[in-house]
């Protein structure tokens, strides 16, 4: 087994554990892992991340659906608002320079880390009414398309606050939204997908799927609050590194 494949397996496991334990957020670690550990450029990393997010989310969605934790109609309506923005975001991202993508990703990572730390574990999304909910869904779709992140770290609190879903239902329904948005963004990146390193993406995605199962068990033992705090600080460090890279310090 080559060193690159081993790194892909380890990184995928970490991403999967974060997704399984926190109901989202693991995909925010996928892009920097692909760039700094596996030597992907920013455009290829965001496309590969969408593949990994789509596969992992779709797999986890099946498990949540079997447990009855997916509100299909609610998720479909929420995802529909982000469908076009996700596709447009994917098309735009393919034309952006690497420093712009890296810098934008650093900003998103820093904002999420700050919100997690300030709110004690849940991103402070507060919107009211169907119009605001649709706007939130559209914004999440755009973020997914441009930066290659699933947006589960934003979808779950948005569903609890705008729709009033319980946490388990929000996580399960959020996986539906993330899967749809990721596939929509990928549809506009078919050209860039041809040159990807599938020999690294496949083990990365496979380890993420398996790690998601372990993440859920870890959250039950340790507690999601402590895990979210640790994740937030890790994300802050990632944001700092990517910001330095974007301005040419690294």
C-alpha positions in Angstrom: 0.0 0.0 0.0 1.4 3.4 -1.0 1.9 6.2 1.4 -0.7 8.4 -0.4 -3.3 5.7 -0.2 -2.6 5.2 3.5 -3.0 9.0 4.0 -6.3 8.9 2.1 -7.6 6.1 4.3 -6.6 8.0 7.5 -8.1 11.3 6.3 -11.2 9.6 5.2 -11.7 7.9 8.5 -11.4 11.3 10.3 -13.9 12.9 8.0 -16.3 10.0 8.4 -16.0 10.1 12.2 -16.8 13.8 12.3 -19.8 13.3 10.1 -21.1 10.4 12.1 -20.5 12.1 15.5 -21.6 15.6 14.7 -24.2 15.1 11.9 -22.1 17.3 9.6 -18.8 19.2 9.4 -16.6 16.3 8.3 -16.7 17.6 4.7 -15.1 20.9 5.9 -12.0 18.8 6.7 -12.0 16.9 3.4 -10.9 19.8 1.2 -7.9 20.8 3.2 -6.9 17.1 3.6 -7.1 16.7 -0.1 -5.0 19.8 -0.7 -2.3 19.5 2.0 -2.0 15.7 2.4 -2.8 14.4 -1.1 -1.5 17.3 -3.3 -4.8 18.1 -5.0 -5.1 21.6 -6.3 -8.0 23.7 -4.9 -10.4 23.1 -7.9 -9.8 19.3 -7.9 -10.1 19.1 -4.1 -13.5 20.8 -4.1 -14.8 18.5 -6.8 -13.3 15.4 -5.1 -14.9 16.5 -1.8 -18.3 16.6 -3.5 -17.9 13.0 -4.6 -16.8 12.0 -1.0 -19.6 14.0 0.6 -22.3 12.6 -1.8 -21.2 9.0 -1.3 -20.9 9.3 2.5 -24.1 11.2 2.9 -26.1 8.9 0.7 -24.9 5.9 2.6 -25.7 7.5 6.0 -29.1 8.6 4.7 -30.1 5.0 4.1 -29.4 4.1 7.7 -31.3 7.1 9.0 -34.2 6.4 6.7 -34.5 2.8 8.1 -34.7 4.3 11.6 -37.5 6.7 10.4 -35.5 9.8 11.0 -35.9 11.4 7.5 -38.7 13.8 6.7 -38.7 13.3 3.0 -41.1 16.1 2.0 -39.4 18.7 4.2 -36.0 17.7 3.0 -37.0 17.8 -0.6 -38.5 21.2 -0.3 -35.4 22.6 1.5 -33.1 20.9 -1.0 -35.1 22.3 -3.9 -34.3 25.8 -2.9 -30.6 25.0 -3.1 -30.6 23.0 -6.2 -30.0 25.7 -8.8 -27.6 27.7 -6.6 -25.6 24.5 -6.0 -25.4 23.8 -9.8 -24.4 27.4 -10.5 -21.9 27.4 -7.7 -20.3 24.3 -9.1 -19.9 26.0 -12.5 -18.5 29.1 -11.1 -16.0 27.3 -8.9 -14.4 25.6 -11.9 -13.4 29.0 -13.2 -12.0 30.5 -10.0 -8.3 30.8 -9.3 -6.9 28.5 -6.6 -6.0 31.3 -4.2 -9.6 32.6 -4.4 -11.1 29.2 -3.6 -8.6 28.7 -0.8 -9.3 32.1 0.7 -13.1 31.6 0.5 -12.8 28.3 2.1 -10.7 29.7 4.9 -13.4 32.4 5.6 -16.2 29.8 5.8 -14.1 27.6 8.1 -13.3 30.5 10.4 -17.0 31.6 10.6 -18.2 28.1 11.4 -15.5 27.6 14.0 -16.3 30.9 15.7 -20.1 30.1 15.7 -19.5 26.7 17.1 -17.4 28.1 20.0 -19.7 31.0 20.7 -22.9 28.9 20.6 -21.5 26.0 22.6 -21.8 23.5 19.8 -24.5 24.5 17.3 -24.1 27.0 14.6 -26.2 30.0 15.3 -28.6 30.0 12.4 -31.8 32.0 13.1 -34.3 32.5 10.3 -38.0 32.6 10.4 -40.8 32.0 7.9 -40.9 30.0 4.6 -39.2 32.8 2.6 -36.3 32.9 5.0 -36.1 29.1 5.0 -35.9 29.1 1.2 -33.2 31.8 1.3 -31.2 29.7 3.8 -31.6 26.6 1.6 -30.4 28.6 -1.5 -27.4 30.0 0.4 -26.4 26.5 1.6 -26.7 25.2 -2.0 -24.4 27.9 -3.2 -21.8 27.2 -0.5 -22.0 23.5 -1.4 -21.5 24.2 -5.1 -18.6 26.6 -4.8 -16.6 25.1 -2.0 -17.4 21.4 -2.2 -18.7 21.2 1.3 -21.9 19.4 2.1 -23.1 22.1 4.5 -24.4 19.7 7.1 -22.9 21.9 9.8 -25.4 24.6 8.7 -28.3 22.4 7.4 -28.9 20.7 10.8 -29.4 23.8 12.9 -31.3 25.5 10.1 -33.8 22.6 10.0 -34.2 22.7 13.8 -34.8 26.4 13.9 -36.7 27.0 10.7 -38.8 23.8 10.5 -38.8 22.8 14.1 -37.4 19.3 13.6 -35.9 17.4 16.5 -32.2 16.8 16.4 -32.3 13.2 15.1 -34.8 14.1 12.4 -32.8 17.2 11.5 -29.6 15.1 11.1 -31.4 12.5 8.9 -33.3 15.1 6.8 -30.1 17.2 6.5 -28.3 14.2 4.9 -31.0 14.3 2.2 -30.3 18.0 1.6 -26.6 17.5 1.5 -26.8 14.5 -0.9 -29.0 16.4 -3.3 -26.9 19.6 -3.2 -23.7 17.6 -3.7 -25.0 15.8 -6.7 -26.4 19.0 -8.3 -23.0 20.7 -7.9 -21.2 17.6 -9.3 -23.4 17.6 -12.4 -21.8 20.9 -13.5 -18.3 19.6 -12.9 -18.3 16.6 -15.1 -15.4 18.0 -17.1 -13.1 18.5 -14.1 -14.0 15.0 -12.7 -12.2 13.3 -15.5 -8.8 14.2 -14.4 -9.2 13.3 -10.7 -7.1 10.8 -8.8 -9.7 8.1 -8.4 -7.2 5.8 -6.9 -7.0 8.1 -3.9 -10.7 9.3 -3.8 -12.1 5.8 -3.7 -10.2 4.7 -0.5 -10.9 8.2 1.0 -14.6 7.8 0.4 -14.7 4.2 1.6 -12.9 5.1 4.9 -15.3 8.0 5.4 -18.3 5.7 5.0 -16.9 3.3 7.6 -15.8 6.1 9.9 -19.3 7.5 10.0 -20.5 4.4 11.8 -17.8 4.7 14.4 -18.4 8.4 14.8 -22.0 7.8 16.0 -20.8 5.4 18.7 -18.0 7.8 19.7 -20.6 10.6 20.2 -22.7 8.3 22.4 -19.7 7.6 24.7 -17.9 11.0 24.8 -20.8 13.4 24.3 -21.3 15.6 21.3 -20.6 18.9 23.1 -16.9 18.0 23.8 -16.5 16.7 20.2 -18.0 19.8 18.7 -15.6 22.0 20.8 -12.6 19.9 19.6 -13.8 20.1 16.1 -14.3 23.9 16.3 -10.7 24.4 17.4 -9.4 22.0 14.7 -11.4 24.0 12.1 -10.0 27.3 13.4 -6.5 25.9 12.8 -7.4 24.8 9.3 -8.8 28.2 8.6 -5.5 29.9 9.7 -3.4 27.6 7.5 -5.6 28.1 4.4 -5.7 31.8 4.9 -1.9 32.0 5.1 -1.8 29.8 1.9 -4.2 32.0 0.1 -2.2 35.2 0.7 1.1 33.4 -0.2 2.6 33.2 3.3 3.0 29.4 3.0 
